[in-house]
Amino acid sequence: MGIILIIVILVLLASIKQIDAYEKGIKFTTGKFSKIMEPGWRLVFPIFQSYKKVDIRTKAVDVPEQDAITRDNVSVRINAVIYYKVFDASKAVLEVENFYYAVSQLAQTTMRNAVGEVSLDELLSERDIISKKICQIIDKATDPWGIKVENVELKDVSLPE
């Protein structure tokens, strides 16, 4: 009887998982999504259940420098910073394999496409408008992933010599 009690206590202790205040936990029971775990101590029973933590703080991602061609056929190199936040942790885990990478790749392609739609003069004089347009496009595309894009800032536009 004492051995069984010790085993039960050890399993219960091993089942306690901590979700921090800036995280959400995604619990899976026998491989299927079962619920979102709020911050605090939660029970996740080994073998039958697993979980994944998702950081819900705003993230700043540096979008690497991209070669782009403006509408008036001028080659430029442009980079940006994108700020986003996970608003639905379950979608961020279930709908896209690696949302960090996916948001970065989406930002790169959207930035190149947006630059291709404007002239060099517009790119240099209306950076705020172009940033907002890129932000709206990325935000709309990431909504099904449970991600809210808060802001996109164009950092640098390098012109050819």
C-alpha positions in Angstrom: 0.0 0.0 0.0 2.8 2.4 0.8 4.6 1.8 -2.5 1.4 2.6 -4.4 1.0 5.8 -2.5 4.6 6.9 -3.2 4.1 6.2 -6.9 0.9 8.2 -7.0 2.6 11.1 -5.2 5.6 11.0 -7.6 3.3 11.0 -10.7 1.3 13.9 -9.3 4.5 15.9 -8.6 5.8 15.1 -12.1 2.5 16.2 -13.5 2.7 19.8 -12.2 3.7 22.2 -14.9 4.1 26.0 -14.5 2.8 28.4 -17.1 4.2 31.9 -16.6 2.2 35.1 -16.7 3.4 36.0 -20.2 2.6 32.5 -21.6 -0.4 30.3 -22.6 -0.2 26.6 -22.5 -1.7 24.3 -25.2 -2.7 21.0 -23.7 -2.9 17.8 -25.8 -4.6 14.7 -24.6 -3.7 11.5 -26.5 -2.4 13.8 -29.3 -5.5 15.9 -29.7 -5.9 19.5 -28.7 -7.9 19.6 -25.4 -7.6 23.1 -24.0 -5.7 26.3 -23.4 -3.9 26.4 -20.1 -3.9 29.8 -18.3 -0.9 31.0 -16.2 -0.2 29.2 -13.0 0.5 25.6 -11.9 -1.4 23.1 -14.1 -1.6 19.3 -14.2 -0.4 17.5 -17.3 -0.4 13.8 -16.7 2.6 12.0 -18.4 2.0 9.5 -21.1 -1.6 10.6 -21.8 -1.0 14.4 -22.0 1.5 16.8 -23.3 1.7 20.6 -23.6 3.4 23.4 -25.5 4.1 26.8 -24.1 3.4 29.9 -26.3 4.9 33.3 -25.4 2.1 35.9 -25.9 4.3 39.0 -25.5 4.9 41.4 -28.4 7.8 40.3 -30.5 10.1 42.5 -32.6 11.4 40.7 -35.6 14.1 42.1 -37.7 13.3 41.5 -41.4 16.6 41.0 -43.2 17.6 43.3 -46.0 15.8 42.5 -49.2 16.6 43.3 -52.8 13.6 44.9 -54.4 12.8 46.7 -57.6 10.5 49.7 -57.5 7.8 50.4 -60.1 10.2 52.7 -62.0 12.8 49.9 -62.2 15.3 51.1 -59.6 17.0 48.4 -57.5 16.9 49.1 -53.8 17.8 47.2 -50.6 15.3 47.6 -47.9 14.9 46.2 -44.3 12.3 46.6 -41.6 11.2 45.6 -38.2 7.8 43.9 -37.6 6.1 43.9 -34.2 3.5 41.2 -33.6 1.7 39.4 -30.8 0.0 36.0 -30.5 -3.7 36.6 -29.7 -4.9 32.9 -30.0 -2.2 30.5 -28.8 -4.1 27.4 -30.0 -4.2 28.7 -33.6 -0.5 29.7 -33.5 0.4 26.1 -32.6 -2.2 24.2 -34.7 -2.6 26.3 -37.9 1.1 26.9 -38.8 4.2 24.8 -38.1 6.5 27.5 -36.9 4.8 30.9 -36.6 8.0 32.8 -35.9 9.5 31.7 -39.2 6.3 32.0 -41.1 5.7 35.6 -40.0 9.3 36.5 -41.0 9.0 35.0 -44.4 5.6 36.6 -45.0 7.0 40.0 -44.0 9.9 39.6 -46.5 7.8 38.7 -49.5 5.1 41.3 -48.6 7.8 44.0 -48.3 9.3 43.2 -51.7 5.9 43.2 -53.3 4.9 46.5 -51.7 8.1 48.2 -52.8 7.5 46.9 -56.4 4.2 48.7 -56.5 5.6 52.2 -55.8 8.1 54.5 -57.4 11.5 55.4 -55.8 10.2 58.8 -55.0 7.1 57.4 -53.3 9.2 54.9 -51.4 11.4 57.6 -50.0 8.7 60.2 -49.2 5.9 58.0 -48.0 7.6 55.4 -45.9 4.8 55.6 -43.2 2.0 55.0 -45.7 4.0 52.0 -47.2 4.7 50.7 -43.7 1.0 50.8 -42.8 0.1 49.1 -46.1 2.6 46.3 -45.4 1.3 46.0 -41.8 -2.3 45.6 -43.0 -1.4 43.0 -45.6 0.6 40.9 -43.1 -2.0 41.3 -40.4 -4.8 40.0 -42.6 -2.7 37.0 -43.7 -1.7 36.1 -40.1 -5.2 36.3 -38.6 -5.9 32.6 -39.3 -2.7 31.8 -37.4 -3.9 33.7 -34.3 -1.3 36.5 -34.8 -1.9 40.2 -34.6 0.6 42.4 -36.4 0.9 45.6 -34.5 3.3 47.6 -36.5 5.8 47.5 -39.4 8.7 50.0 -39.5 10.8 50.4 -42.6 14.3 50.9 -41.1 16.6 51.5 -44.1 16.3 52.0 -47.8 19.7 51.7 -49.6 19.9 53.1 -53.1 22.3 51.8 -55.8 25.4 53.8 -56.5 
